[in-house]
Amino acid sequence: MALKALPAQPGKIHNTKITTLLFITCWVTYFLSYMGRYNYAAAMVEIGADMGYSTSQLGLVATFLFVTYGVGQIVGGIAGDYLSPRTMAFCGVGISAVCNIIAGCSESYGVLLVAWGFNGAAQSLIWLPILNLFSIYMPDNVLAKAAVNIQSSCACGSCITYVLTAGLVAAGSWRIIFFIAGVLLAAAAVWWQFAVRKVEKYSELHGVLPEKPASDSKESAVPQKSMGVWKILVTSGAMATLLPLVCMGLLRDGINTWVPEYAVTTFGSSTSISIFLTAFLPLVNLCGVYVIPVLRKKISNEQQLAALMYAVSGIAVLALMLFGKVNLILTIVLFSLVTSSMSGCNTALISLMPTVFARWGRTSSIGGILNAATYVGSALSGYGIGLLAEKAGWGAAQILWLVVCLLSVAVCLMIAPVWKKFKEQK
């Protein structure tokens, strides 16, 4: 039976109290989702030492999450154009809570692998509903700010997770971080239902429907949602953007996942110290998030912004190749510059770019496809970077990171004129 589109878009909410409630609910939910996703990466080195897993085995668990997350982004993205974002995210948060508790209790590699794979699928149901809710209920001036500010939840969630994990590892237990994430996610699922339903009811009673432009032409009577997903992908240049997004996932998650291991093997630092230092990466990443709105005042093209971020990242990787063994602190700074640039790139291509497709009602499906591409790179970074470092050393991984930076700069600059033309069409 074919899916039927949801009813006409609900009214926009111009009540600051209600839009703030929506934003805070989404921020806290996504913050906790990061705790329930990156706790494994933070504890990975200690898990390996405690359970006797090899580097490639540990990387495979991370890859499994990225694969299921990426597939879930595509499936959930398309379904999100038809299904309730409130229900989708509730299911994702609730299932993720269960998966975290199972991972914390696991005594075998197989259980950990399966639990973390299901966790990736569950987590894929969270981001797109958030973006969809913003597009549905927030006026344009509020939407742009919310799409940028929500990124701070990622940085804060990652930072708190690494700091908390470092303390727990030092105290002798990596399992507690999974239990903490599970309990908090379960509480978040309950609050999500209550808060988002309140927003929906307010929109039904007080929402303001957008005015239709007065025109006698037949074209104005054609629903904008009539343009299919694949046609939008091709004509907007979003299809070609998938390659730089794969590269972004490879860089972002390749570094976030493997920095503790890099610090331990290169500098001989303790596990808890390496995890603690890695916690500063997400905080620096906020610079990348908030530099985009500033740059956007002069560079309105998201593709050009992304190209600039990839160029900065490439310079940082080159410096890492030259000076990466000199000092641990310097190495962390250079790594943070790469991940900060990728956070800026993520803001441009994953947060801001999909909102342009709201006029066709395709924010969820296009956003899902774009976000899924990043997790193809993330999946490659999990097992692939671990195996590459195991077989050829970290120097080979750095060469790979530099190549993908240069490739992404070239592709984004080629797409920029196509994207500019698409954004300007009425």
N, C-alpha and C positions, 0 to 999 in steps of 0.2 A: 504494500500500500504506500503510495507516494506521500511524502511529507507536505503539509500545507503550510504556507507562510503564516506567521503570526499576524494578528490584527494590526491595523494602522498604528504607526508609532505614537506612543503616549505623549502627553504634553510635556514641554520643557518646564523645569522647576526653577523659579526665580526667587525662592525663599532661601536666604543664606543659611539659616539654621538647618534646613533639611539637606541642602547640598553638602554642608559641612559634615552632617551625620553620615551621609553616603560616602564621602571621601575618607573620613576617619575609620569607618567600618572596613572599607576596602584596604586602607593602608595597614591596619592592624592585621587583617586576614592575610595579606600578602607578606607582611613582615614575618608572621608565624609560619607561613608556607616555606619561606627560605630557611627557617630554622629546621623544619622538617625535611628539607631537601639537602642542605649543605652540611648537616651534622655528620653525615657519613664521610664527606671529603675532609672535614676537620679532624675526625677521629681515625682516618684511614691508616695512617702510619702505626698508631698504637694498636689498632685492630689486627694489623698484620703481625706485629711483634707478639701480641698476646695469643693469637689463634694459629700462627705459623703459616699465614698465607703469603704467596710470592707477590712481587710487584705487579706482574701481569694479571694475576688472579684478582688483586685488589682493583686494578684498573678495569677489569671486565665487569665488576659490580657497578662501578660508576657508569660504564658504557651502557649497561642494560637499562639503567634509569634514563639515560639520555635518549636511547632508542625508543623506549615506550612513551616517554614524554613527547618526543617529536611526532610519532605516529598519532598519539592522542591529540596533539595540536591540530593536525589536519582533520581528523574525524570530528573532534569536538568543535573545531572552527566552523565546519560546514553545518553541523547540527545546531550550532549556536545562532544561526540565522533564523531558526525555526523554533527552538526550544527556549524555555525560561532560563535566563542567566542566573536567577536566584537559586533555582533547583540544581542546575549544573554545578555551580560552585559549592553548594552545600554538600553534594555527593562527593566532590573532589576532596574537600577539607576533611570530611568525616572518614573517608576511606584511607586518606593519608595518615590520619591519627592512628588507625588500627595497624597499618603497615609499619609505622615507627615503633609501636610497642612490640610487634612481632620481631622486628630487626633487633631490638634491644634484648629480647629473650633468646635469640638464636644461638645455638651451640654448634651448628654445622654450616659449611660454606653454601650448600644448596638452599637451605632455608633463607639465609641472608640474601642470596642472589635473587630468589623468587620474590621475597618480600619487597626488595628494593625495586624490582621491575614493576610490580603492581603499584608501588609508591609513585613511580614516574608517570604511569597512566593516570593515577588519581590527581596528581599535581597539575597535569595538563588541562584539567577542567576548571582551573582557578583564574588564570590571568585573563583569558579572553572574555569571560563573563564580566570581569571588572571593567575592561575596556569598553565592552558593549553597554554596560550600565552608564558609564560616563557619557558615551555618545547618545544614548537614549534620553537621559534626563537632564544633562547639564547644558546650559546655554553655551554658545561658542566661546565667549570670553572666559568662562569658567573652565570649560573643557580643556583648552590649551594648557592652562596652568596646572590642572589636575593631572593631565597626561605626563607632565614633567615631574611634578612633585611626588607622584606615586613611586617614582624610581628610587627615592630616598629610603623607602621601605626595604628595598633589596640590599642596599648598602648597610643599613642598620641591622637588618636580620642576619646578614652574613657576619658582620663584626661581632655582634653579641654571641652568635653561635661559636665562633672561633675562640673568643675570650673565655666563655663558659666551658667549652670543651677542654681548653688548655688547663683550666683549674681542676676539672674533674679528672683529667689524665694524670696531673701531678698528684692528685689525691688517690690515684690508683683504680679509677673506674671510668671506662669509656661508655658503659651501657646506660648510665643515668641520663645522658644527654638525649637519648632516644625516648626514654620514658617521659622526660620533661616536655619534649616536643609533642608527643602523643597526647598528653593530658591537655596542654594548651590548645592544640588544634581541635580537640573535641569540644572544648569550651567555646572556641571561636565559631565552630559550626552552628552551635545553638544561638549565639548572639547574631550571627549572619542572617539567619531566618527571620528573627524578630526585627532587626534594623531595616533590612532591605524591603520587607513586607510593608513597613511603615512608610518608606519612600514611595513604594508603588501605590499605596492608598492615597497619599498626598497628591501624587500626579493625577490619579483618576479624578480627584475632586477639584484640584486647583491648577493643574498643569495647563500651560499655554501652547496651543498648537501653532506651528510655524505658518506664516501667511504664504499662500500660493501666489506666485507672480501672475499679474494680469496679462494675458496674452491670448490672442485669437488663433494663433498658429496651432496646427495639429501636433507639432513636436512637443509643445508644452503639456499636452494632454496625455502623452505617453509616460507611464510610470518609469521613473529612473531606475528602478530595480530590474527593469527588463534586460539590462546589459548583464550578460552572464559573467561568472567568475573568471573563466579562462580568457575571455575577451578583454576584461579589465586588466588582468595580469599582463597580457601582451601589449595592449595599447598604452599602458601607463609606464612600462619599463620595469614593472615589479618582477616580472619573470626573470629578467637578467639580474635583478638585485639578489636573487637567491644565492648566486655564487659568492658575492661578498659576505652575505649573511652566514653561509657555511664557514667561511674564513673567520668571521667574528666569533662564532661558537668555538672554533678550534683554538683561537687565541685566548678568549675570556676564560673558558672552563679548563682549557689545558693548563693555564697558569694557576687559576684558583685551586685546581685539584692537586697539582704537583709541586707547588712551592714548598710545603713542609718537607716532602721527600727530597727535593733539591737541596734544601738547607741542611738536612741531616747528612746526605751523602757527600755534598761538596765541602761543607764547613765543619762537619762532625758535631753540630749542635744537638742538644737534647731534644727529644720529641716535644715536650711541653713548651720549651722556648721557641721552637720553630713554628708551632701552631699559634702561639701568642703573637709572634711577630707578623704572621700571615693575617691576623685579625685587623691590622692596620690598612691592608689593601682596600677593603670595602669602604672605609672612611674616606680615603683619598679618592675613591671612585666617585664620590659625591661631587668632586670638582668637575669631573667629566660630565655629570648629569646637568649641573647648573651653568656650565660654560655654554651649553647649547642655546638656551634662550638668549644669552647675551650675543653670541655670534649670529643668531638667527635674525637679529635686527639689521644686520648687514648682509647676511647670506641667507636668503629665504628658501633656497633649494636644499632639501634634505640630503640629496645625493652628493652635493658639493660639500656639505657639512661632514658627511660620512667619509668622503675622500680625505678631508683635512685630518680627521681623527685617525684614519689608517696611516697617514703619513707620519704623524707624531708617534704613533705606536711603532712604526718601522724604525724610526730614529732611536727610540728607546731600546729596541731589540738589538740594533747594531751596537749600541753602547754596552749592552749586556754581554755581547760576544767579545768585546774588547776588554771590559773591566769586570766581568761577572764573577771572577774568582779572587778579586782583590780584598773585598770586605763584605760581610754579611749584610750590614745595614745598607750599604750602597746598592747591593743586589736587590734588596727588598724595595728600595726607592725606585729603581729602574723597573722592576716588575709592577709596582703600583702605577707607574706612568703608563705602562701598556694597558693594564686593566682599567685605569681611569679613562683612557682614550676609547676603549671598547664600550665603557658605560655611556660615554657621549654618543658613540655610534649607535648603541642600542636605543637611546632616547630618540635619536633622529629617525631611525628606520623601523623600530618596533613600536614606539609609543606615539610619535607624531604622524608618521606616514600613513598608518591604517585609518586614522580619523578622517582623512580626505575621502575615503570610500563610503562614509556614512550616507552620502546623498543617494547612493544606490542600495543602501541597506546591507552592505557587504563588509562592514567593519570586522565582524567576527570571522567570516570565512577567509578573507584576504589576510587578516591579522594572524589567523591560525597557520596559514601556509607560510607566511614570512617567518613566524616564530619557529615553525617546525624546521625550517632550513638551518637556523642557528644550532638546533640540536642535532642535526646531522654532523656538524663540525664538533659539537660537544661529545657526541658518541665516538668520533674518531680520536678525540683528545684523551678520552678515558683509557681505553685499552691500547690505542695506537701510540700515544706519546709514552706510556709506560713501557711498552714493548720496545719502542725505538731507543729510549734511554737505557733500557736493560741490555740491548744488543750493541748499540753504537755510541752510547754516552750522551750527555746533555748537550754537547756541542752540535750534534746532528739535529736535536730538537730545536735549537736556536736558529739554525739555518732554515729549517722548515717554517718557523714563525716569521722570519724575515721575508721569505718568498711569498707567503700568503698576504703579508702587508702590502708589498709592491703590486701584487696581482689585484688586490681589492681597490687600491688607489686608481689603477688604470680603468677598471670596469666601472666604478662609480662615476668617474669623469666622463666616460662615454655615454652613460645612461642619463646624466644630468639634463641635457637639452630635451630629451623625450619626456622626462618627468615634469619639467617646467611647462611644456606645452599641454600636458594632460591636466595639470592643476589649474591652468588658466581657462580651460574649456568650460562652457556654461551648460 
